[in-house]
């Protein structure tokens, strides 16, 4: 199930959402331009739990930022085209309404806070890991958590491939995002070990962080559990 659009109007132009999308794309092109050195950038700017908790250290030539700053730099790196496109799709669909609910400045703080808490969740779950975590998915998971509390009844246009057939129904946000959360939870439980791949703990941590933080970041006049609106 892939969301591609919602029917939820906004009152403002989501400049921060656009800026975050642009920044992630530009950083990815920079990664690609590095060629064989791209992997070194992942180790320098990604979050490595064991380095973050000071039980391991990076080689001197890779130590570009203090370990705590990699929590933020890692949000703008991606591991491939599909990783980037998937994350940017979710940010494009859901970010504008969350930014609309709190304004530009608060949205920046909200996004970074969710990304930080997501990374820390994954790091606490695997404190000895030497595998770098990269990607915007933790922060975007926070956006999803906020969206489901703000607009649970908004309709989401999704693509559902079944064999050679493709369905494009409109489904309520609470079903789409609830299904996404349950899928992350199941995948986190069946993941055999910390061998790389998808950081499901970060997804879960970010989503819960978004749900917990949205009451404090949204404008006072913006209600939770808003009824459906139509464009």
C-alpha positions as CSV (number, residue, x, y, z in Angstrom):
1,X,0.0,0.0,0.0
2,X,1.6,3.2,-1.2
3,X,0.0,6.6,-0.4
4,X,0.2,9.1,-3.3
5,X,-2.2,11.9,-2.4
6,X,-4.7,13.1,0.2
7,X,-7.8,15.2,0.0
8,X,-6.9,17.4,3.0
9,X,-6.5,21.1,2.1
10,X,-3.9,23.5,3.8
11,X,-4.0,27.2,4.5
12,X,-0.3,27.9,4.1
13,X,2.4,27.1,1.6
14,X,4.5,24.4,3.3
15,X,7.9,26.0,2.7
16,X,9.7,23.9,5.3
17,X,8.3,20.6,3.8
18,X,9.6,21.7,0.4
19,X,13.0,22.7,1.9
20,X,13.4,19.4,3.6
21,X,12.5,17.5,0.4
22,X,15.0,19.6,-1.5
23,X,17.7,19.2,1.1
24,X,17.4,15.4,1.1
25,X,17.5,15.2,-2.7
26,X,20.5,17.5,-2.9
27,X,22.4,15.6,-0.2
28,X,21.7,12.4,-2.0
29,X,23.1,13.8,-5.3
30,X,26.1,14.8,-3.3
31,X,26.4,11.2,-2.0
32,X,26.2,9.8,-5.5
33,X,28.9,12.3,-6.7
34,X,31.3,10.9,-4.1
35,X,31.6,7.6,-5.9
36,X,33.5,5.0,-3.9
37,X,33.9,7.5,-1.0
38,X,30.1,7.5,-0.5
39,X,30.4,4.7,2.1
40,X,32.9,6.8,4.1
41,X,30.4,9.6,4.2
42,X,27.8,7.2,5.6
43,X,30.1,6.3,8.5
44,X,31.0,9.9,9.1
45,X,27.5,11.4,9.1
46,X,25.3,8.4,10.0
47,X,24.4,7.5,13.6
48,X,26.4,4.6,14.9
49,X,24.9,3.5,18.3
50,X,28.2,2.2,19.7
51,X,30.0,5.4,18.7
52,X,27.1,7.5,20.1
53,X,27.3,5.8,23.4
54,X,31.2,5.9,23.4
55,X,31.8,2.2,23.5
56,X,33.5,2.3,20.1
57,X,35.3,5.0,18.2
58,X,35.6,5.8,14.5
59,X,39.0,6.0,12.8
60,X,40.3,9.5,13.0
61,X,39.9,10.2,9.3
62,X,36.2,9.5,9.6
63,X,35.5,11.7,12.7
64,X,34.1,14.8,11.0
65,X,31.3,15.6,13.5
66,X,30.8,15.0,17.2
67,X,28.8,11.8,17.6
68,X,25.7,13.6,18.9
69,X,25.5,15.8,15.8
70,X,25.3,12.7,13.6
71,X,21.7,12.3,15.0
72,X,20.8,15.3,12.8
73,X,23.1,14.9,9.8
74,X,21.9,11.3,9.4
75,X,18.4,12.5,8.6
76,X,19.5,13.9,5.3
77,X,21.4,10.8,4.0
78,X,19.8,7.9,2.1
79,X,21.0,4.5,1.1
80,X,19.7,4.4,-2.4
81,X,17.1,5.7,-4.9
82,X,14.2,3.6,-3.5
83,X,15.1,4.6,0.1
84,X,15.0,8.3,-0.9
85,X,11.9,8.1,-3.1
86,X,9.9,6.2,-0.5
87,X,10.7,8.7,2.3
88,X,10.1,11.7,0.1
89,X,6.8,10.4,-1.0
90,X,5.5,10.1,2.6
91,X,6.9,13.5,3.4
92,X,5.2,15.0,0.3
93,X,1.8,13.5,1.1
94,X,1.7,14.1,4.9
95,X,4.1,16.9,5.7
96,X,2.2,19.9,4.4
97,X,-0.8,19.3,6.8
98,X,1.3,18.8,9.8
99,X,3.3,22.0,9.0
100,X,0.0,23.8,8.5
101,X,-1.1,22.8,12.0
102,X,1.9,24.4,13.7
103,X,3.6,26.8,11.4
104,X,7.0,26.8,9.7
105,X,9.3,27.4,12.7
106,X,7.6,24.9,15.0
107,X,7.5,22.3,12.2
108,X,11.3,22.5,11.9
109,X,11.7,21.8,15.6
110,X,9.0,19.1,15.6
111,X,10.6,17.3,12.6
112,X,14.1,17.4,14.1
113,X,12.8,16.3,17.5
114,X,11.0,13.3,16.1
115,X,14.1,12.4,14.1
116,X,16.3,12.6,17.2
117,X,13.9,10.5,19.3
118,X,13.6,8.0,16.5
119,X,17.4,7.6,16.2
120,X,17.7,7.3,20.0
121,X,15.1,4.6,20.1
122,X,16.9,2.5,17.6
123,X,20.3,3.2,19.3
124,X,18.9,2.1,22.7
125,X,17.5,-1.1,21.2
126,X,20.9,-1.9,19.7
127,X,23.5,0.0,21.8
128,X,26.5,-2.1,20.6
129,X,25.7,-1.8,16.9
130,X,28.5,-0.6,14.6
131,X,26.1,-0.2,11.7
132,X,25.4,3.4,10.6
133,X,21.7,4.6,10.6
134,X,20.8,7.0,7.9
135,X,17.6,8.3,6.4
136,X,14.7,10.7,7.1
137,X,12.3,7.9,7.9
138,X,12.5,8.4,11.7
139,X,11.5,12.1,11.4
140,X,8.9,11.3,8.8
141,X,7.4,8.6,11.0
142,X,6.9,11.4,13.6
143,X,5.0,13.4,10.9
144,X,2.8,10.3,10.3
145,X,2.1,10.0,14.0
146,X,1.1,13.6,14.2
147,X,-1.1,13.4,11.1
148,X,-3.1,10.4,12.3
149,X,-4.0,12.4,15.5
150,X,-4.7,15.6,13.6
151,X,-6.6,14.2,10.6
152,X,-7.6,10.6,11.2
153,X,-10.6,10.8,8.8
154,X,-8.8,12.5,5.9
155,X,-9.0,10.3,2.8
156,X,-5.7,9.0,1.3
157,X,-5.4,7.9,-2.3
158,X,-3.3,4.7,-2.2
159,X,-1.8,2.3,-4.7
160,X,-2.4,-1.3,-3.9
161,X,-0.6,-3.8,-6.3
162,X,-2.2,-7.2,-6.3
163,X,-0.5,-9.5,-8.8
164,X,-0.7,-7.8,-12.2
165,X,-3.6,-5.6,-11.1
166,X,-3.3,-2.2,-9.4
167,X,-6.0,-0.7,-7.3
168,X,-6.2,3.0,-6.3
169,X,-8.8,3.4,-3.6
170,X,-9.4,6.3,-1.2
171,X,-8.9,5.1,2.4
172,X,-9.2,6.9,5.7
173,X,-5.9,8.0,7.1
174,X,-6.4,6.1,10.4
175,X,-6.5,2.8,8.3
176,X,-3.6,3.7,6.1
177,X,-1.3,4.9,8.9
178,X,-2.6,2.3,11.4
179,X,-1.7,-0.4,8.9
180,X,1.7,1.2,8.4
181,X,2.4,1.2,12.1
182,X,1.3,-2.4,12.6
183,X,3.5,-3.5,9.7
184,X,6.5,-1.8,11.3
185,X,5.8,-3.5,14.6
186,X,5.5,-6.9,13.0
187,X,8.7,-6.4,11.0
188,X,10.5,-5.3,14.1
189,X,9.4,-8.4,16.0
190,X,10.5,-10.8,13.2
191,X,13.8,-9.2,12.4
192,X,16.3,-11.8,13.2
193,X,19.2,-9.6,14.2
194,X,20.9,-6.2,13.9
195,X,22.5,-6.9,10.5
196,X,21.6,-3.8,8.7
197,X,18.6,-3.0,6.6
198,X,15.5,-1.2,7.9
199,X,15.6,0.4,11.3
200,X,12.1,-0.5,12.4
201,X,12.8,0.7,15.9
202,X,13.4,4.2,14.6
203,X,10.1,4.1,12.7
204,X,8.2,3.0,15.8
205,X,10.0,5.5,18.0
206,X,9.4,8.3,15.6
207,X,5.7,7.6,15.2
208,X,5.1,7.5,18.9
209,X,7.2,10.6,19.4
210,X,5.0,12.4,16.8
211,X,1.8,11.4,18.6
212,X,3.2,12.5,22.0
213,X,4.6,15.8,20.7
214,X,1.8,17.1,18.5
215,X,-0.4,18.4,21.3
216,X,2.5,20.6,22.4
217,X,3.5,21.8,18.9
218,X,0.2,22.5,17.2
219,X,-1.6,25.8,17.4
220,X,-4.1,26.0,20.2
221,X,-7.0,26.5,17.9
222,X,-6.1,23.4,15.8
223,X,-8.1,20.4,17.1
224,X,-7.0,16.8,17.3
225,X,-9.2,14.2,15.5
226,X,-10.4,16.8,13.0
227,X,-13.4,15.7,10.9
228,X,-12.7,15.2,7.2
229,X,-12.3,18.2,5.0
230,X,-12.6,18.4,1.2
231,X,-10.5,20.3,-1.3
